[in-house]
Amino acid sequence: PVPQPFLKRLFQGYHPAGLLAKEVAHLLGCKVAPLLGCTLGYAAQDAVSSEKRKTRSSRAFYLKKSTEVFSDKVVLLIDDRRVTGATLRAAEKVVRGVYPKAVFGLTVTAQVKIV
């Protein structure tokens, strides 16, 4: 799962992407691997401009696991929602550093603007 800032998880009491990842892993018959850590504190992404989101997201994650574990594996990044895609793109960029065979992203909801 795409990690959540610690304070947000503390206030929310659960991690939506983590719960989704467990269910998807169960359906696919694979394991959930907490590959990424989060460097950012709590701030609502939808309250931030699109440009600022891209800048913040580019430094939001770090690798938690050994690179050998994920070489030649398929990685599925799961997030609970997509606003601009900046979070998944930033996570994918960090995951590419472990040389996986492929990286895919999955979100369950998307924010749309109704005019």
GUDRENMI-751517 format. One record per atom (N, C-alpha, C, O, CB): atom name; x, y, z. Coordinates in pm, whole numbers. Glycine has a CB too. Layout:
N
+-------+--------+--------+--------+
| atomo |      x |      y |      z |
+-------+--------+--------+--------+
|    CA |      X |      Y |      Z |
...
+-------+--------+--------+--------+
***
This chain:
115
+-------+--------+--------+--------+
| atomo |      x |      y |      z |
+-------+--------+--------+--------+
|     N |     83 |   -121 |      0 |
|    CA |      0 |      0 |      0 |
|     C |     86 |    126 |      0 |
|     O |    197 |    126 |     52 |
|    CB |    -93 |      1 |    121 |
|     N |     34 |    232 |    -59 |
|    CA |    101 |    361 |    -50 |
|     C |     89 |    405 |     96 |
|     O |    -22 |    409 |    150 |
|    CB |     39 |    468 |   -150 |
|     N |    202 |    439 |    161 |
|    CA |    195 |    471 |    303 |
|     C |    121 |    602 |    331 |
|     O |    110 |    689 |    246 |
|    CB |    334 |    479 |    360 |
|     N |     73 |    610 |    452 |
|    CA |     -2 |    726 |    499 |
|     C |     82 |    797 |    606 |
|     O |    147 |    729 |    685 |
|    CB |   -143 |    684 |    556 |
|     N |     81 |    930 |    610 |
|    CA |    154 |    998 |    717 |
|     C |    107 |    948 |    854 |
|     O |    -11 |    922 |    875 |
|    CB |    134 |   1151 |    706 |
|     N |    201 |    936 |    945 |
|    CA |    174 |    879 |   1077 |
|     C |     60 |    951 |   1149 |
|     O |    -30 |    885 |   1202 |
|    CB |    299 |    886 |   1162 |
|     N |     62 |   1084 |   1150 |
|    CA |    -42 |   1157 |   1223 |
|     C |   -180 |   1137 |   1162 |
|     O |   -280 |   1127 |   1233 |
|    CB |     -9 |   1307 |   1226 |
|     N |   -187 |   1129 |   1030 |
|    CA |   -316 |   1105 |    965 |
|     C |   -370 |    968 |   1005 |
|     O |   -488 |    953 |   1035 |
|    CB |   -304 |   1116 |    811 |
|     N |   -282 |    869 |   1004 |
|    CA |   -324 |    735 |   1043 |
|     C |   -367 |    731 |   1190 |
|     O |   -463 |    663 |   1225 |
|    CB |   -211 |    634 |   1019 |
|     N |   -296 |    804 |   1273 |
|    CA |   -329 |    811 |   1415 |
|     C |   -468 |    873 |   1435 |
|     O |   -549 |    821 |   1512 |
|    CB |   -223 |    892 |   1491 |
|     N |   -494 |    984 |   1368 |
|    CA |   -623 |   1053 |   1383 |
|     C |   -738 |    973 |   1319 |
|     O |   -849 |    969 |   1372 |
|    CB |   -616 |   1192 |   1320 |
|     N |   -709 |    911 |   1204 |
|    CA |   -812 |    835 |   1134 |
|     C |   -841 |    702 |   1204 |
|     O |   -954 |    654 |   1205 |
|    CB |   -770 |    810 |    989 |
|     N |   -737 |    645 |   1263 |
|    CA |   -754 |    518 |   1333 |
|     C |   -737 |    395 |   1246 |
|     O |   -744 |    283 |   1295 |
|    CB |   -887 |    514 |   1397 |
|     N |   -717 |    415 |   1117 |
|    CA |   -695 |    303 |   1025 |
|     C |   -626 |    355 |    900 |
|     O |   -615 |    476 |    880 |
|    CB |   -830 |    232 |    989 |
|     N |   -580 |    264 |    817 |
|    CA |   -510 |    300 |    694 |
|     C |   -588 |    242 |    576 |
|     O |   -575 |    123 |    547 |
|    CB |   -361 |    248 |    695 |
|     N |   -668 |    323 |    506 |
|    CA |   -752 |    271 |    398 |
|     C |   -676 |    192 |    292 |
|     O |   -719 |     83 |    253 |
|    CB |   -824 |    385 |    332 |
|     N |   -563 |    245 |    246 |
|    CA |   -486 |    174 |    142 |
|     C |   -433 |     41 |    195 |
|     O |   -423 |    -56 |    120 |
|    CB |   -370 |    261 |     92 |
|     N |   -398 |     36 |    323 |
|    CA |   -351 |    -88 |    384 |
|     C |   -460 |   -194 |    388 |
|     O |   -434 |   -311 |    361 |
|    CB |   -300 |    -62 |    523 |
|     N |   -581 |   -152 |    422 |
|    CA |   -694 |   -245 |    424 |
|     C |   -725 |   -297 |    284 |
|     O |   -752 |   -416 |    265 |
|    CB |   -818 |   -177 |    484 |
|     N |   -722 |   -207 |    185 |
|    CA |   -744 |   -248 |     47 |
|     C |   -636 |   -344 |     -1 |
|     O |   -665 |   -443 |    -68 |
|    CB |   -749 |   -125 |    -44 |
|     N |   -512 |   -315 |     35 |
|    CA |   -400 |   -400 |     -7 |
|     C |   -415 |   -542 |     48 |
|     O |   -388 |   -639 |    -23 |
|    CB |   -267 |   -339 |     40 |
|     N |   -459 |   -554 |    173 |
|    CA |   -479 |   -688 |    232 |
|     C |   -584 |   -767 |    155 |
|     O |   -566 |   -885 |    129 |
|    CB |   -520 |   -676 |    380 |
|     N |   -693 |   -701 |    119 |
|    CA |   -800 |   -769 |     45 |
|     C |   -755 |   -808 |    -96 |
|     O |   -783 |   -919 |   -141 |
|    CB |   -924 |   -681 |     38 |
|     N |   -687 |   -718 |   -164 |
|    CA |   -640 |   -746 |   -300 |
|     C |   -537 |   -859 |   -297 |
|     O |   -540 |   -948 |   -382 |
|    CB |   -579 |   -619 |   -365 |
|     N |   -447 |   -856 |   -200 |
|    CA |   -346 |   -963 |   -187 |
|     C |   -413 |  -1097 |   -164 |
|     O |   -372 |  -1199 |   -220 |
|    CB |   -248 |   -932 |    -72 |
|     N |   -516 |  -1097 |    -81 |
|    CA |   -589 |  -1221 |    -55 |
|     C |   -652 |  -1275 |   -184 |
|     O |   -644 |  -1394 |   -212 |
|    CB |   -698 |  -1198 |     51 |
|     N |   -714 |  -1186 |   -263 |
|    CA |   -778 |  -1226 |   -389 |
|     C |   -675 |  -1275 |   -492 |
|     O |   -703 |  -1367 |   -569 |
|    CB |   -857 |  -1109 |   -447 |
|     N |   -557 |  -1213 |   -493 |
|    CA |   -454 |  -1251 |   -591 |
|     C |   -364 |  -1363 |   -542 |
|     O |   -287 |  -1419 |   -619 |
|    CB |   -368 |  -1131 |   -624 |
|     N |   -375 |  -1398 |   -414 |
|    CA |   -290 |  -1503 |   -358 |
|     C |   -145 |  -1462 |   -344 |
|     O |    -55 |  -1542 |   -368 |
|    CB |   -298 |  -1626 |   -444 |
|     N |   -123 |  -1338 |   -306 |
|    CA |     14 |  -1289 |   -286 |
|     C |     24 |  -1219 |   -151 |
|     O |    -73 |  -1218 |    -75 |
|    CB |     55 |  -1192 |   -401 |
|     N |    140 |  -1162 |   -122 |
|    CA |    164 |  -1099 |      8 |
|     C |    165 |   -947 |     -4 |
|     O |    197 |   -891 |   -109 |
|    CB |    297 |  -1148 |     67 |
|     N |    130 |   -882 |    106 |
|    CA |    143 |   -737 |    117 |
|     C |    284 |   -709 |    170 |
|     O |    324 |   -763 |    273 |
|    CB |     32 |   -674 |    211 |
|     N |    357 |   -625 |    100 |
|    CA |    491 |   -590 |    143 |
|     C |    498 |   -440 |    166 |
|     O |    486 |   -363 |     70 |
|    CB |    597 |   -636 |     38 |
|     N |    517 |   -396 |    289 |
|    CA |    529 |   -252 |    316 |
|     C |    663 |   -199 |    266 |
|     O |    756 |   -179 |    343 |
|    CB |    514 |   -222 |    468 |
|     N |    670 |   -178 |    136 |
|    CA |    793 |   -140 |     67 |
|     C |    834 |      4 |     94 |
|     O |    953 |     35 |     99 |
|    CB |    776 |   -160 |    -81 |
|     N |    736 |     93 |    111 |
|    CA |    764 |    236 |    122 |
|     C |    734 |    290 |    261 |
|     O |    644 |    242 |    330 |
|    CB |    685 |    313 |     19 |
|     N |    810 |    391 |    299 |
|    CA |    781 |    469 |    418 |
|     C |    743 |    609 |    374 |
|     O |    770 |    648 |    261 |
|    CB |    903 |    472 |    515 |
|     N |    679 |    684 |    462 |
|    CA |    631 |    818 |    430 |
|     C |    709 |    922 |    509 |
|     O |    727 |    907 |    630 |
|    CB |    480 |    831 |    459 |
|     N |    756 |   1025 |    442 |
|    CA |    834 |   1129 |    508 |
|     C |    752 |   1251 |    546 |
|     O |    798 |   1334 |    624 |
|    CB |    948 |   1171 |    420 |
|     N |    632 |   1263 |    493 |
|    CA |    552 |   1384 |    515 |
|     C |    467 |   1375 |    640 |
|     O |    428 |   1266 |    683 |
|    CB |    464 |   1411 |    395 |
|     N |    437 |   1491 |    697 |
|    CA |    343 |   1498 |    807 |
|     C |    202 |   1503 |    752 |
|     O |    181 |   1483 |    632 |
|    CB |    370 |   1620 |    896 |
|     N |    107 |   1529 |    837 |
|    CA |    -33 |   1529 |    794 |
|     C |    -70 |   1660 |    729 |
|     O |    -48 |   1768 |    784 |
|    CB |   -125 |   1502 |    913 |
|     N |   -127 |   1650 |    610 |
|    CA |   -186 |   1764 |    540 |
|     C |   -278 |   1707 |    433 |
|     O |   -239 |   1617 |    359 |
|    CB |    -76 |   1860 |    478 |
|     N |   -395 |   1758 |    425 |
|    CA |   -491 |   1707 |    326 |
|     C |   -445 |   1741 |    186 |
|     O |   -420 |   1858 |    155 |
|    CB |   -632 |   1765 |    351 |
|     N |   -432 |   1640 |    101 |
|    CA |   -385 |   1661 |    -36 |
|     C |   -483 |   1745 |   -117 |
|     O |   -441 |   1828 |   -198 |
|    CB |   -363 |   1528 |   -104 |
|     N |   -613 |   1726 |    -96 |
|    CA |   -710 |   1799 |   -177 |
|     C |   -718 |   1947 |   -140 |
|     O |   -783 |   2025 |   -210 |
|    CB |   -846 |   1736 |   -164 |
|     N |   -653 |   1986 |    -30 |
|    CA |   -650 |   2127 |      9 |
|     C |   -528 |   2198 |    -50 |
|     O |   -510 |   2318 |    -28 |
|    CB |   -650 |   2139 |    162 |
|     N |   -445 |   2125 |   -123 |
|    CA |   -321 |   2179 |   -179 |
|     C |   -334 |   2188 |   -330 |
|     O |   -399 |   2104 |   -392 |
|    CB |   -199 |   2090 |   -139 |
|     N |   -273 |   2290 |   -390 |
|    CA |   -280 |   2307 |   -535 |
|     C |   -213 |   2190 |   -606 |
|     O |   -131 |   2118 |   -548 |
|    CB |   -213 |   2440 |   -577 |
|     N |   -249 |   2171 |   -732 |
|    CA |   -195 |   2062 |   -811 |
|     C |    -43 |   2070 |   -823 |
|     O |     25 |   1968 |   -811 |
|    CB |   -258 |   2062 |   -951 |
|     N |      9 |   2189 |   -846 |
|    CA |    155 |   2206 |   -858 |
|     C |    225 |   2174 |   -727 |
|     O |    328 |   2106 |   -727 |
|    CB |    188 |   2349 |   -901 |
|     N |    171 |   2224 |   -616 |
|    CA |    233 |   2198 |   -486 |
|     C |    226 |   2049 |   -452 |
|     O |    318 |   1995 |   -391 |
|    CB |    163 |   2281 |   -376 |
|     N |    118 |   1982 |   -492 |
|    CA |    103 |   1838 |   -470 |
|     C |    216 |   1761 |   -537 |
|     O |    273 |   1670 |   -478 |
|    CB |    -33 |   1790 |   -522 |
|     N |    247 |   1800 |   -661 |
|    CA |    356 |   1733 |   -735 |
|     C |    489 |   1751 |   -665 |
|     O |    567 |   1657 |   -655 |
|    CB |    364 |   1786 |   -878 |
|     N |    516 |   1872 |   -617 |
|    CA |    641 |   1900 |   -547 |
|     C |    649 |   1824 |   -417 |
|     O |    752 |   1763 |   -387 |
|    CB |    656 |   2050 |   -522 |
|     N |    544 |   1826 |   -338 |
|    CA |    541 |   1755 |   -210 |
|     C |    555 |   1605 |   -230 |
|     O |    631 |   1539 |   -159 |
|    CB |    411 |   1785 |   -134 |
|     N |    482 |   1551 |   -327 |
|    CA |    482 |   1407 |   -350 |
|     C |    617 |   1356 |   -395 |
|     O |    652 |   1242 |   -367 |
|    CB |    378 |   1372 |   -453 |
|     N |    695 |   1441 |   -464 |
|    CA |    824 |   1396 |   -516 |
|     C |    923 |   1361 |   -405 |
|     O |   1021 |   1291 |   -429 |
|    CB |    883 |   1502 |   -606 |
|     N |    899 |   1411 |   -284 |
|    CA |    989 |   1379 |   -173 |
|     C |    915 |   1310 |    -58 |
|     O |    962 |   1310 |     56 |
|    CB |   1055 |   1507 |   -122 |
|     N |    801 |   1251 |    -88 |
|    CA |    715 |   1196 |     16 |
|     C |    752 |   1056 |     63 |
|     O |    715 |   1018 |    174 |
|    CB |    576 |   1194 |    -33 |
|     N |    826 |    979 |    -18 |
|    CA |    846 |    838 |     14 |
|     C |    993 |    798 |     15 |
|     O |   1078 |    862 |    -46 |
|    CB |    772 |    753 |    -84 |
|     N |   1020 |    689 |     87 |
|    CA |   1153 |    628 |     88 |
|     C |   1135 |    476 |     93 |
|     O |   1030 |    427 |    135 |
|    CB |   1238 |    678 |    209 |
|     N |   1238 |    403 |     49 |
|    CA |   1233 |    257 |     51 |
|     C |   1260 |    203 |    191 |
|     O |   1351 |    250 |    259 |
|    CB |   1335 |    198 |    -48 |
|     N |   1180 |    107 |    234 |
|    CA |   1197 |     45 |    365 |
|     C |   1265 |    -91 |    357 |
|     O |   1323 |   -136 |    456 |
|    CB |   1063 |     31 |    433 |
|     N |   1259 |   -157 |    244 |
|    CA |   1306 |   -294 |    232 |
|     C |   1433 |   -303 |    147 |
|     O |   1467 |   -210 |     73 |
|    CB |   1198 |   -382 |    171 |
|     N |   1501 |   -417 |    160 |
|    CA |   1619 |   -447 |     80 |
|     C |   1583 |   -453 |    -67 |
|     O |   1477 |   -504 |   -103 |
|    CB |   1684 |   -578 |    126 |
|     N |   1670 |   -402 |   -152 |
|    CA |   1642 |   -399 |   -296 |
|     C |   1639 |   -538 |   -358 |
|     O |   1568 |   -558 |   -456 |
|    CB |   1744 |   -314 |   -366 |
|     N |   1715 |   -635 |   -306 |
|    CA |   1718 |   -768 |   -366 |
|     C |   1582 |   -836 |   -360 |
|     O |   1548 |   -915 |   -448 |
|    CB |   1822 |   -854 |   -297 |
|     N |   1504 |   -807 |   -258 |
|    CA |   1376 |   -873 |   -237 |
|     C |   1278 |   -845 |   -352 |
|     O |   1194 |   -930 |   -381 |
|    CB |   1314 |   -828 |   -105 |
|     N |   1288 |   -731 |   -416 |
|    CA |   1191 |   -691 |   -517 |
|     C |   1243 |   -692 |   -659 |
|     O |   1169 |   -662 |   -753 |
|    CB |   1141 |   -555 |   -485 |
|     N |   1369 |   -726 |   -678 |
|    CA |   1423 |   -736 |   -813 |
|     C |   1347 |   -844 |   -889 |
|     O |   1323 |   -952 |   -835 |
|    CB |   1575 |   -766 |   -811 |
|     N |   1309 |   -815 |  -1011 |
|    CA |   1237 |   -908 |  -1099 |
|     C |   1101 |   -950 |  -1047 |
|     O |   1051 |  -1056 |  -1086 |
|    CB |   1321 |  -1030 |  -1120 |
|     N |   1039 |   -871 |   -962 |
|    CA |    902 |   -898 |   -913 |
|     C |    808 |   -794 |   -974 |
|     O |    850 |   -688 |  -1019 |
|    CB |    896 |   -894 |   -756 |
|     N |    681 |   -827 |   -975 |
|    CA |    578 |   -731 |  -1016 |
|     C |    527 |   -663 |   -890 |
|     O |    489 |   -731 |   -794 |
|    CB |    460 |   -802 |  -1096 |
|     N |    526 |   -530 |   -889 |
|    CA |    483 |   -452 |   -773 |
|     C |    351 |   -384 |   -806 |
|     O |    338 |   -319 |   -910 |
|    CB |    591 |   -347 |   -731 |
|     N |    253 |   -400 |   -718 |
|    CA |    123 |   -333 |   -732 |
|     C |    111 |   -232 |   -619 |
|     O |    101 |   -269 |   -502 |
|    CB |      4 |   -437 |   -729 |
|     N |    112 |   -104 |   -653 |
|    CA |     95 |      4 |   -555 |
|     C |    -54 |     31 |   -540 |
|     O |   -125 |     51 |   -639 |
|    CB |    172 |    134 |   -599 |
|     N |   -102 |     30 |   -416 |
|    CA |   -244 |     51 |   -392 |
|     C |   -263 |    175 |   -306 |
|     O |   -200 |    191 |   -202 |
|    CB |   -307 |    -73 |   -323 |
|     N |   -352 |    263 |   -352 |
|    CA |   -388 |    383 |   -277 |
|     C |   -540 |    388 |   -270 |
|     O |   -609 |    331 |   -355 |
|    CB |   -329 |    512 |   -344 |
|     N |   -592 |    456 |   -169 |
|    CA |   -737 |    456 |   -151 |
|     C |   -809 |    549 |   -249 |
|     O |   -923 |    522 |   -285 |
|    CB |   -770 |    497 |    -11 |
|     N |   -744 |    656 |   -292 |
|    CA |   -810 |    745 |   -387 |
|     C |   -708 |    820 |   -471 |
|     O |   -592 |    834 |   -433 |
|    CB |   -901 |    844 |   -315 |
|     N |   -755 |    869 |   -585 |
|    CA |   -670 |    944 |   -677 |
|     C |   -731 |   1083 |   -694 |
|     O |   -848 |   1097 |   -728 |
|    CB |   -656 |    871 |   -814 |
|     N |   -649 |   1184 |   -671 |
|    CA |   -692 |   1321 |   -696 |
|     C |   -624 |   1368 |   -825 |
|     O |   -693 |   1401 |   -922 |
|    CB |   -657 |   1415 |   -575 |
|     N |   -490 |   1373 |   -827 |
|    CA |   -417 |   1412 |   -948 |
|     C |   -326 |   1300 |   -999 |
|     O |   -276 |   1308 |  -1111 |
|    CB |   -333 |   1537 |   -921 |
|     N |   -304 |   1198 |   -919 |
|    CA |   -212 |   1091 |   -957 |
|     C |    -70 |   1117 |   -912 |
|     O |     17 |   1033 |   -932 |
|    CB |   -214 |   1072 |  -1106 |
|     N |    -45 |   1233 |   -849 |
|    CA |     91 |   1270 |   -807 |
|     C |    146 |   1172 |   -703 |
|     O |    265 |   1140 |   -707 |
|    CB |     92 |   1412 |   -750 |
|     N |     63 |   1126 |   -613 |
|    CA |    110 |   1034 |   -508 |
|     C |    155 |    902 |   -568 |
|     O |    264 |    853 |   -536 |
|    CB |     -1 |   1010 |   -404 |
|     N |     74 |    843 |   -655 |
|    CA |    113 |    717 |   -718 |
|     C |    236 |    733 |   -806 |
|     O |    322 |    645 |   -808 |
|    CB |     -3 |    661 |   -800 |
|     N |    246 |    844 |   -879 |
|    CA |    364 |    867 |   -963 |
|     C |    490 |    878 |   -877 |
|     O |    595 |    825 |   -914 |
|    CB |    347 |    994 |  -1047 |
|     N |    481 |    948 |   -764 |
|    CA |    596 |    962 |   -676 |
|     C |    636 |    828 |   -615 |
|     O |    754 |    797 |   -605 |
|    CB |    567 |   1064 |   -565 |
|     N |    537 |    751 |   -573 |
|    CA |    565 |    618 |   -516 |
|     C |    628 |    527 |   -622 |
|     O |    722 |    453 |   -593 |
|    CB |    435 |    554 |   -460 |
|     N |    576 |    533 |   -743 |
|    CA |    629 |    451 |   -853 |
|     C |    775 |    486 |   -882 |
|     O |    856 |    397 |   -908 |
|    CB |    544 |    470 |   -979 |
|     N |    806 |    613 |   -877 |
|    CA |    944 |    657 |   -904 |
|     C |   1041 |    598 |   -802 |
|     O |   1150 |    556 |   -838 |
|    CB |    952 |    812 |   -903 |
|     N |   1001 |    595 |   -675 |
|    CA |   1086 |    539 |   -570 |
|     C |   1097 |    387 |   -587 |
|     O |   1206 |    331 |   -572 |
|    CB |   1030 |    575 |   -430 |
|     N |    986 |    322 |   -616 |
|    CA |    985 |    175 |   -632 |
|     C |   1071 |    132 |   -751 |
|     O |   1131 |     25 |   -747 |
|    CB |    841 |    124 |   -650 |
|     N |   1077 |    213 |   -855 |
|    CA |   1162 |    179 |   -970 |
|     C |   1308 |    160 |   -928 |
|     O |   1384 |     93 |   -998 |
|    CB |   1152 |    289 |  -1078 |
|     N |   1347 |    216 |   -816 |
|    CA |   1484 |    203 |   -766 |
|     C |   1521 |     63 |   -723 |
|     O |   1640 |     34 |   -703 |
|    CB |   1504 |    296 |   -653 |
|     N |   1423 |    -26 |   -706 |
|    CA |   1452 |   -165 |   -668 |
|     C |   1445 |   -258 |   -788 |
|     O |   1448 |   -380 |   -771 |
|    CB |   1355 |   -212 |   -559 |
|     N |   1435 |   -203 |   -908 |
|    CA |   1438 |   -276 |  -1034 |
|     C |   1335 |   -389 |  -1043 |
|     O |   1370 |   -503 |  -1071 |
|    CB |   1573 |   -333 |  -1054 |
|     N |   1208 |   -357 |  -1020 |
|    CA |   1106 |   -460 |  -1036 |
|     C |   1083 |   -491 |  -1184 |
|     O |   1122 |   -413 |  -1271 |
|    CB |    974 |   -416 |   -970 |
|     N |   1021 |   -604 |  -1210 |
|    CA |    987 |   -642 |  -1347 |
|     C |    884 |   -543 |  -1403 |
|     O |    892 |   -503 |  -1519 |
|    CB |    933 |   -788 |  -1353 |
|     N |    788 |   -505 |  -1319 |
|    CA |    684 |   -411 |  -1360 |
|     C |    625 |   -345 |  -1235 |
|     O |    629 |   -402 |  -1126 |
|    CB |    572 |   -482 |  -1442 |
|     N |    571 |   -225 |  -1253 |
|    CA |    502 |   -153 |  -1145 |
|     C |    365 |   -112 |  -1196 |
|     O |    353 |    -50 |  -1302 |
|    CB |    586 |    -28 |  -1096 |
|     N |    261 |   -145 |  -1119 |
|    CA |    125 |   -107 |  -1153 |
|     C |     68 |    -28 |  -1035 |
|     O |    111 |    -45 |   -921 |
|    CB |     37 |   -231 |  -1185 |
|     N |    -28 |     58 |  -1064 |
|    CA |    -96 |    134 |   -960 |
|     C |   -244 |    105 |   -962 |
|     O |   -303 |     84 |  -1068 |
|    CB |    -71 |    284 |   -978 |
|     N |   -305 |    103 |   -844 |
|    CA |   -448 |     77 |   -832 |
|     C |   -507 |    171 |   -729 |
|     O |   -458 |    181 |   -617 |
|    CB |   -475 |    -71 |   -794 |
|     N |   -614 |    240 |   -768 |
|    CA |   -691 |    318 |   -672 |
|     C |   -837 |    274 |   -685 |
|     O |   -880 |    226 |   -790 |
|    CB |   -676 |    474 |   -697 |
|     N |   -910 |    290 |   -578 |
|    CA |  -1049 |    246 |   -578 |
|     C |  -1143 |    362 |   -609 |
|     O |  -1248 |    341 |   -669 |
|    CB |  -1085 |    184 |   -444 |
|     N |  -1107 |    481 |   -568 |
|    CA |  -1190 |    599 |   -593 |
|     C |  -1109 |    708 |   -658 |
|     O |   -987 |    710 |   -648 |
|    CB |  -1254 |    650 |   -464 |
|     N |  -1177 |    797 |   -724 |
|    CA |  -1113 |    914 |   -785 |
|     C |  -1196 |   1036 |   -753 |
|     O |  -1319 |   1029 |   -750 |
|    CB |  -1095 |    897 |   -939 |
|     N |  -1129 |   1146 |   -729 |
|    CA |  -1200 |   1271 |   -704 |
|     C |  -1229 |   1336 |   -838 |
|     O |  -1138 |   1354 |   -919 |
|    CB |  -1119 |   1366 |   -612 |
|     N |  -1354 |   1370 |   -862 |
|    CA |  -1391 |   1440 |   -985 |
|     C |  -1456 |   1572 |   -950 |
|     O |  -1526 |   1584 |   -849 |
|    CB |  -1486 |   1354 |  -1071 |
|     N |  -1433 |   1668 |  -1034 |
|    CA |  -1491 |   1800 |  -1013 |
|     C |  -1616 |   1813 |  -1099 |
|     O |  -1609 |   1804 |  -1222 |
|    CB |  -1388 |   1912 |  -1046 |
|     N |  -1728 |   1835 |  -1035 |
|    CA |  -1854 |   1853 |  -1107 |
|     C |  -1884 |   2002 |  -1116 |
|     O |  -1891 |   2072 |  -1015 |
|    CB |  -1971 |   1776 |  -1037 |
|     N |  -1900 |   2047 |  -1237 |
|    CA |  -1921 |   2191 |  -1259 |
|     C |  -2067 |   2219 |  -1281 |
|     O |  -2106 |   2334 |  -1301 |
|    CB |  -1840 |   2241 |  -1379 |
+-------+--------+--------+--------+
***
